Amino acid sequence: LSWVDAVGFSIWAIGFSLEAVADAQKARFRADARNRDTFIRSGLWSISRHPNYLFEIVLHVGLAIVTANGLPASERVLAAVAPAFTLFFLTCISGIPPLEKSAHKRWGHLPEYQTYVRDTGVLLPRVSSLMRFTQTGK
């Protein structure tokens, strides 16, 4: 393995691990009956409204790096197809748009949800969210 492969596999591992953490956080949140009529805004969900999708994209980027490293230079751009497709699909078609619409319909009238939407990036964390997360852990 080359250093480029090591970087790609590391990015994949980070994406895979943090996607699993985000999914586990949401499953735990939903399993608690007290959270039945509210939205998650703790853990990774405090820095991104869709951290599971963010880290899904990250893991595909890691795989693309490894794939590109194994291709001839003239074909390396082909490795970008999978992460680009994943990014487009999740942000424009099936993932985020219907979930955002549903969440706005369900909680859009709540001031705390309006604050969450204002302060928390849809996909990429905002600096303010990261600062808050590192200071409070939530």
C-alpha positions in Angstrom: 0.0 0.0 0.0 1.2 3.5 -0.8 0.8 6.6 1.4 -2.1 7.7 -0.9 -3.9 4.4 -0.2 -3.3 4.8 3.5 -4.9 8.3 3.4 -7.8 7.0 1.3 -8.5 4.1 3.7 -8.2 6.4 6.7 -10.7 8.8 5.2 -13.0 5.8 4.5 -12.6 4.5 8.0 -13.4 8.0 9.5 -16.5 8.3 7.3 -17.7 4.8 8.0 -17.1 5.1 11.8 -18.8 8.5 12.1 -21.7 7.5 9.9 -22.2 4.5 12.3 -22.0 6.8 15.3 -24.6 9.2 13.8 -26.9 6.3 13.0 -26.5 4.9 16.5 -27.1 8.3 18.1 -30.4 8.7 16.1 -31.5 5.1 16.9 -30.9 5.6 20.6 -32.7 9.0 20.5 -35.7 7.5 18.7 -35.9 4.5 21.0 -36.6 6.8 24.0 -40.3 7.4 24.1 -39.7 10.9 25.6 -38.3 11.9 22.2 -41.4 10.8 20.2 -42.4 14.3 19.2 -39.1 16.1 19.0 -36.0 16.2 16.8 -32.4 15.1 17.5 -29.9 17.9 18.1 -27.3 16.2 20.3 -24.0 14.5 19.5 -23.1 14.7 15.8 -26.6 16.0 15.1 -25.6 19.2 16.9 -23.1 20.1 14.2 -24.9 18.9 11.1 -28.6 18.3 10.4 -27.6 15.2 8.4 -24.3 13.9 9.7 -25.1 10.4 8.5 -25.2 11.6 5.0 -22.1 13.8 5.5 -20.1 10.8 6.5 -21.6 8.6 3.8 -20.1 11.1 1.3 -16.8 11.2 3.2 -16.4 7.4 3.0 -17.1 7.5 -0.7 -14.4 10.1 -1.1 -11.9 7.8 0.8 -12.8 4.9 -1.6 -12.4 7.2 -4.6 -8.9 8.2 -3.4 -7.9 4.5 -3.2 -9.5 3.7 -6.5 -7.9 6.7 -8.3 -4.5 5.7 -7.0 -4.9 2.3 -8.7 -5.9 3.7 -12.1 -3.8 5.1 -14.9 -3.5 8.8 -14.6 -5.7 9.4 -17.7 -8.6 7.5 -16.0 -8.4 8.8 -12.4 -11.2 11.2 -12.9 -13.5 8.2 -13.2 -13.0 7.5 -9.5 -14.8 10.7 -8.7 -18.1 9.4 -10.2 -19.2 7.5 -7.1 -18.7 10.3 -4.5 -20.2 12.9 -7.0 -23.2 10.7 -7.6 -23.7 10.1 -3.8 -23.4 13.9 -3.1 -25.8 14.8 -5.8 -28.3 12.0 -4.9 -28.3 12.8 -1.2 -28.4 16.6 -1.5 -30.6 17.0 -4.5 -33.0 14.0 -4.8 -33.7 11.4 -2.2 -31.9 12.2 1.0 -31.9 15.7 2.4 -34.7 17.5 0.4 -37.6 15.2 1.5 -36.2 15.0 5.1 -35.9 18.8 5.4 -39.4 19.3 4.0 -40.8 16.7 6.4 -38.9 18.2 9.4 -40.0 21.7 8.5 -43.6 20.6 8.3 -43.4 18.8 11.6 -41.3 21.1 13.7 -41.0 24.4 11.7 -43.4 26.2 14.0 -41.1 25.5 17.1 -38.7 28.3 18.0 -36.1 25.8 19.1 -36.3 24.1 15.7 -36.0 27.4 14.0 -32.8 28.1 16.1 -31.4 24.7 15.3 -32.0 25.3 11.5 -30.4 28.7 11.7 -27.4 27.6 13.7 -26.7 24.1 12.3 -25.6 23.4 8.7 -27.7 21.1 6.6 -24.7 19.0 5.7 -21.5 20.7 6.4 -20.9 21.9 10.0 -20.8 25.6 10.6 -17.9 27.0 12.6 -20.2 28.1 15.3 -21.6 24.6 15.6 -18.1 23.1 15.8 -17.1 25.7 18.5 -20.2 24.9 20.5 -19.6 21.1 20.1 -16.0 21.3 21.2 -16.9 23.5 24.2 -19.9 21.5 25.4 -19.7 18.1 23.8 -23.3 18.4 22.5 
